[in-house]
Amino acid sequence: MPKYAIAGLGVTPQGALPGSSAEKLAWDAVELALADAGLERHQVNGYLYQQGFGESTSGMAASRASLGTHSTLQINSSGASGILAIATAIGLIEAGTAEYVVCVHATNARSQALTIGAGEENQHAIFGLFSPGAQSALMAQSYFHKYTTTSADLAEIAVALRSNAVPRSDACMFNRPITVEDHQNSRFIVRPLHLLDYCLVTDGAIAFIVTTTERARDLKTIPVEVLGLGTCHDVGQGYTRGANTVLGLPDFNVEPARERAFAKAGLGIADIDVFQFYDAFTIIVALQLEAYGLCGPGEAGDWVRAGNFRWNSKRPCNTSGTLHSWAYVQGFTHVAEGVRQLRGEGGSTQVPGARTALVTNVGITGAGQAQSAVIMGVM
């Protein structure tokens, strides 16, 4: 029986929220998560946070919310941090230092008019790789070359992501559909990636509470159990491997994360009802669809073109539009949507009868590429 669960979820409004600091948004999300779980603030004795973009958070929200924290910890593995927060929370509980751990990410990058990654100093700056977008563009170029695919294949993913957000009134791109032609006509940001290959930059926050399954059963909401977790961090992937230097690789190696998560859960890919793939850029979605076995190498565009991926398809993915079309709270976005789907709270894009979810995160960091995966379920 799974030992740990997500027992509370707090999601603030998303979009352009002028006048709200990242710390205030984090506090708001914590309050929402406490109310959702029905916990008293003194019961939450672990606080994990990923610094946001814009006005960075410092963990002050734990004090403002008067939590009974014994442990306060900042974590950061870029886009992989949401799932790593779950793993870290479990570690704190397993060690006996906490019973309820709240995990938070908040950002006000939109209000700060921040260009994510602009001007960042890293060892690849000499090659012009100042942003994750530039590194992802190299991945796309390598992918096109190896599999004779084109930007039109990535356009299918962008259109499908947007189509999932269109019915969702909580999504930033609610009721704003796009077509393949719109994608192809959007301006280039870093060739061969167009504007519509990129995710949003928004304000907002998400918090969730991790505890034991036994404790979660006594709380207000349906416990979403952590069935399996897996992570890997390849310090060479995407930068240096074999004869490659900084050229992006045309394939992802997710095997350590994938195999650990599925082995612990005792499930296979056919047992998953809904998928939430990290989608900072469309090429990252394509590489994950193939790496996790939903389609073969180089087949992601055709797989989506055939009608898969949309929330009401046989293989529903990214049911809110996630980073591309819902809002940008990094990997916390995907964890939150996985929880909502399993609790039957997906609104107009709820997958009927969803009992299991695969959630993935990808972090493009100065130390290489981080992959994390979690399988969640309701029993």
Secondary structure as the mmCIF struct_conf table of DSSP 4:
data_model
#
loop_
_struct_conf.conf_type_id
_struct_conf.id
_struct_conf.beg_label_comp_id
_struct_conf.beg_label_asym_id
_struct_conf.beg_label_seq_id
_struct_conf.end_label_comp_id
_struct_conf.end_label_asym_id
_struct_conf.end_label_seq_id
STRN STRN1 TYR A 4 VAL A 11
STRN STRN2 GLY A 15 GLY A 15
TURN_TY1_P TURN_TY1_P1 PRO A 18 GLY A 19
HELX_RH_AL_P HELX_RH_AL_P1 ALA A 22 ALA A 37
TURN_TY1_P TURN_TY1_P2 GLY A 38 GLY A 38
HELX_RH_3T_P HELX_RH_3T_P1 ARG A 41 GLN A 43
STRN STRN3 GLY A 46 GLN A 50
HELX_LH_PP_P HELX_LH_PP_P1 GLN A 51 GLY A 52
BEND BEND1 PHE A 53 GLU A 55
BEND BEND2 GLY A 59 GLY A 59
HELX_RH_AL_P HELX_RH_AL_P2 MET A 60 ARG A 64
TURN_TY1_P TURN_TY1_P3 ALA A 65 SER A 66
BEND BEND3 HIS A 70 HIS A 70
STRN STRN4 SER A 71 GLN A 74
HELX_RH_3T_P HELX_RH_3T_P2 SER A 78 ALA A 80
HELX_RH_AL_P HELX_RH_AL_P3 SER A 81 GLU A 94
TURN_TY1_P TURN_TY1_P4 ALA A 95 GLY A 96
BEND BEND4 THR A 97 THR A 97
BEND BEND5 GLU A 99 GLU A 99
STRN STRN5 VAL A 101 ASN A 108
TURN_TY1_P TURN_TY1_P5 ALA A 109 ALA A 113
TURN_TY1_P TURN_TY1_P6 ILE A 116 GLY A 119
TURN_TY1_P TURN_TY1_P7 GLN A 123 HIS A 124
HELX_RH_3T_P HELX_RH_3T_P3 ALA A 125 PHE A 127
TURN_TY1_P TURN_TY1_P8 GLY A 128 GLY A 128
BEND BEND6 SER A 131 SER A 131
HELX_RH_AL_P HELX_RH_AL_P4 PRO A 132 TYR A 147
TURN_TY1_P TURN_TY1_P9 THR A 148 THR A 148
HELX_RH_AL_P HELX_RH_AL_P5 SER A 151 ALA A 165
TURN_TY1_P TURN_TY1_P10 VAL A 166 PRO A 167
TURN_TY1_P TURN_TY1_P11 SER A 169 ASP A 170
BEND BEND7 ALA A 171 ALA A 171
TURN_TY1_P TURN_TY1_P12 CYS A 172 ASN A 175
HELX_RH_AL_P HELX_RH_AL_P6 VAL A 180 ASN A 185
BEND BEND8 SER A 186 SER A 186
HELX_LH_PP_P HELX_LH_PP_P2 ARG A 187 ARG A 187
STRN STRN6 PHE A 188 VAL A 190
TURN_TY1_P TURN_TY1_P13 ARG A 191 PRO A 192
STRN STRN7 LEU A 193 HIS A 194
HELX_RH_3T_P HELX_RH_3T_P4 LEU A 195 ASP A 197
STRN STRN8 TYR A 198 TYR A 198
STRN STRN9 ASP A 203 THR A 212
HELX_RH_AL_P HELX_RH_AL_P7 THR A 213 ALA A 216
TURN_TY1_P TURN_TY1_P14 ARG A 217 ASP A 218
BEND BEND9 LEU A 219 THR A 221
HELX_LH_PP_P HELX_LH_PP_P3 ILE A 222 PRO A 223
STRN STRN10 VAL A 224 ASP A 234
BEND BEND10 VAL A 235 GLY A 236
TURN_TY1_P TURN_TY1_P15 GLN A 237 TYR A 239
STRN STRN11 ARG A 241 ARG A 241
TURN_TY1_P TURN_TY1_P16 GLY A 242 ALA A 243
STRN STRN12 ASN A 244 ASN A 244
BEND BEND11 THR A 245 VAL A 246
HELX_LH_PP_P HELX_LH_PP_P4 LEU A 247 LEU A 249
BEND BEND12 PRO A 250 ASP A 251
HELX_RH_AL_P HELX_RH_AL_P8 GLU A 255 ALA A 265
TURN_TY1_P TURN_TY1_P17 GLY A 266 GLY A 266
HELX_RH_3T_P HELX_RH_3T_P5 ILE A 269 ASP A 271
BEND BEND13 ASP A 273 ASP A 273
STRN STRN13 VAL A 274 GLN A 276
BEND BEND14 ALA A 280 ALA A 280
STRN STRN14 PHE A 281 PHE A 281
HELX_RH_AL_P HELX_RH_AL_P9 THR A 282 ALA A 291
TURN_TY1_P TURN_TY1_P18 TYR A 292 GLY A 293
BEND BEND15 LEU A 294 CYS A 295
TURN_TY1_P TURN_TY1_P19 PRO A 297 GLY A 298
HELX_RH_AL_P HELX_RH_AL_P10 ALA A 300 ARG A 305
TURN_TY1_P TURN_TY1_P20 ALA A 306 GLY A 307
STRN STRN15 PHE A 309 PHE A 309
BEND BEND16 ARG A 310 ARG A 310
TURN_TY1_P TURN_TY1_P21 TRP A 311 ASN A 312
BEND BEND17 SER A 313 ARG A 315
STRN STRN16 PRO A 316 CYS A 317
TURN_TY1_P TURN_TY1_P22 THR A 319 SER A 320
HELX_RH_AL_P HELX_RH_AL_P11 THR A 322 SER A 325
TURN_TY1_P TURN_TY1_P23 TRP A 326 TRP A 326
TURN_TY1_P TURN_TY1_P24 GLN A 330 GLY A 331
HELX_RH_AL_P HELX_RH_AL_P12 PHE A 332 LEU A 342
TURN_TY1_P TURN_TY1_P25 ARG A 343 GLY A 344
HELX_RH_3T_P HELX_RH_3T_P6 GLY A 347 THR A 349
HELX_LH_PP_P HELX_LH_PP_P5 GLN A 350 VAL A 351
TURN_TY1_P TURN_TY1_P26 PRO A 352 GLY A 353
STRN STRN17 THR A 356 THR A 365
TURN_TY1_P TURN_TY1_P27 GLY A 366 ALA A 367
STRN STRN18 GLY A 368 GLY A 377
#
